[in-house]
Amino acid sequence: MDEVIIRKAVQEDCGSMLELIKELAAYEKALHEVTLTLDQFIKDGFGESPVWKAFIAEYHHEIIGISLFYDRYSTWKGRRLYLEDLVVTEKFRGKQVGKKLFETTMGYGKSEQYSGMVFQVLSWNELAINFYKKYSPKFDDEWLNVSIEFKV
């Protein structure tokens, strides 16, 4: 897979990125939860106050994977990188694309002097858990995920 190029996302990538996000949501049996529009996604990544950044995995000009992340702040650790999504389209899984994206994201965090990177993984997603275990992560079973939805 030497032909896979990892690069920073640009606005023109957003449609393909959103399709990969929906592919991930379908894999997680939660496609109905994706309410984000393409316009909002573009605004949030490339508008006046961008919230997220991403790296793209590209193979022969086709976007086959993304690593989408943003800033998080810990009052104990300082700046942290929050990895929201690491997605590789199904036919390219197991071919080191996720590894390239993940390691590029970690490299970015280190070069920008973040104190670390945090993310979530579903407890039933053994493939993802085994992938992350290669990087000696700290799995935390003490904290609960909490979410409050706002009506916009």
C-alpha positions in Angstrom: 0.0 0.0 0.0 2.9 2.3 -0.8 0.5 4.2 -3.1 -1.5 5.5 -0.1 -0.9 9.1 0.5 -1.6 10.7 3.9 -2.3 14.5 3.7 -4.2 17.2 5.5 -7.8 17.5 4.7 -9.0 20.3 2.5 -12.6 21.7 2.1 -13.2 19.8 -1.1 -12.7 16.5 0.8 -15.7 17.1 3.1 -18.3 15.2 1.0 -16.1 12.1 0.9 -15.2 12.5 4.5 -18.9 12.6 5.5 -19.6 9.5 3.5 -16.9 7.7 5.5 -18.3 9.0 8.8 -21.7 7.6 7.7 -20.0 4.3 6.8 -18.6 4.2 10.4 -22.0 5.0 11.9 -23.6 2.2 9.9 -20.9 -0.2 11.1 -21.7 0.9 14.6 -25.4 0.3 13.9 -26.1 4.0 14.5 -26.5 5.6 11.1 -29.8 7.1 12.2 -27.7 9.2 14.7 -25.9 11.1 12.0 -27.7 14.4 11.7 -24.8 16.5 10.6 -25.2 18.3 7.2 -22.5 18.7 4.7 -22.8 22.5 4.9 -22.4 22.4 8.7 -19.5 20.0 8.4 -17.7 22.3 6.0 -18.4 25.3 8.2 -17.1 23.5 11.3 -13.9 22.5 9.6 -13.1 25.4 7.3 -15.3 28.3 8.4 -14.4 31.4 10.4 -13.7 29.4 13.6 -12.7 25.9 12.6 -13.3 23.3 15.2 -11.7 20.2 13.7 -8.7 19.1 11.7 -8.2 15.9 9.8 -5.8 13.8 7.8 -6.9 12.0 4.7 -5.7 8.6 3.3 -5.9 8.7 -0.4 -5.4 5.9 -2.9 -5.3 6.7 -6.6 -7.2 10.0 -5.9 -9.9 8.2 -3.8 -10.4 9.1 -0.2 -10.2 5.7 1.7 -9.7 6.9 5.3 -9.8 9.8 7.7 -8.4 10.7 11.1 -10.5 13.6 12.4 -9.4 15.3 15.7 -9.7 18.5 17.7 -8.3 20.3 20.8 -9.3 19.1 24.2 -8.1 20.7 27.5 -7.4 18.8 30.7 -6.9 20.8 33.9 -4.6 18.0 35.0 -2.6 17.4 31.7 -3.0 20.6 29.6 -3.6 20.4 25.9 -4.7 17.0 24.6 -5.6 15.9 21.1 -9.0 14.3 20.9 -9.3 11.7 18.1 -13.0 11.8 17.2 -12.9 9.3 14.3 -10.4 7.0 12.7 -12.1 5.5 9.7 -10.9 3.3 6.9 -13.4 2.2 4.2 -14.1 -1.5 4.5 -12.2 -2.8 1.4 -9.0 -1.2 2.6 -9.1 -2.4 6.3 -6.2 -4.6 7.3 -3.8 -3.0 4.8 -2.0 -0.6 7.2 -4.0 2.5 6.2 -5.4 3.0 9.7 -1.9 2.6 11.1 -0.6 5.3 8.8 -3.4 7.6 9.7 -3.1 6.9 13.5 0.6 7.4 13.5 0.4 10.6 11.5 -2.1 11.9 14.0 0.1 11.0 16.9 3.1 12.6 15.2 1.1 15.8 14.7 0.2 15.8 18.4 3.8 15.4 19.4 5.1 18.0 17.0 2.5 20.5 18.2 3.4 19.7 21.8 0.1 18.2 23.0 0.5 16.3 26.2 -1.3 13.2 24.8 -4.2 11.9 22.8 -7.5 10.6 24.0 -10.4 8.8 22.2 -13.2 6.4 22.7 -13.7 2.8 21.4 -16.8 0.7 21.6 -16.4 -2.1 24.1 -17.6 -4.7 21.5 -15.2 -3.5 18.7 -12.5 -6.1 19.3 -10.8 -5.3 16.0 -10.3 -1.6 17.0 -9.4 -2.5 20.6 -6.7 -4.9 19.4 -5.4 -2.3 16.9 -5.1 0.3 19.7 -3.4 -2.1 22.1 -0.3 -2.1 19.9 0.3 1.5 21.1 0.2 0.7 24.9 -2.9 2.8 25.7 -4.5 3.2 29.1 -8.1 1.8 28.9 -10.3 3.4 31.6 -13.2 1.5 32.9 -13.9 4.0 35.8 -15.4 6.9 33.9 -18.8 6.9 32.3 -19.6 8.6 28.9 -22.1 11.4 29.4 -23.9 13.3 26.6 -26.5 16.0 26.7 -28.2 17.0 23.4 -29.1 20.6 22.7 -32.1 21.5 20.4 -30.6 23.8 17.7 
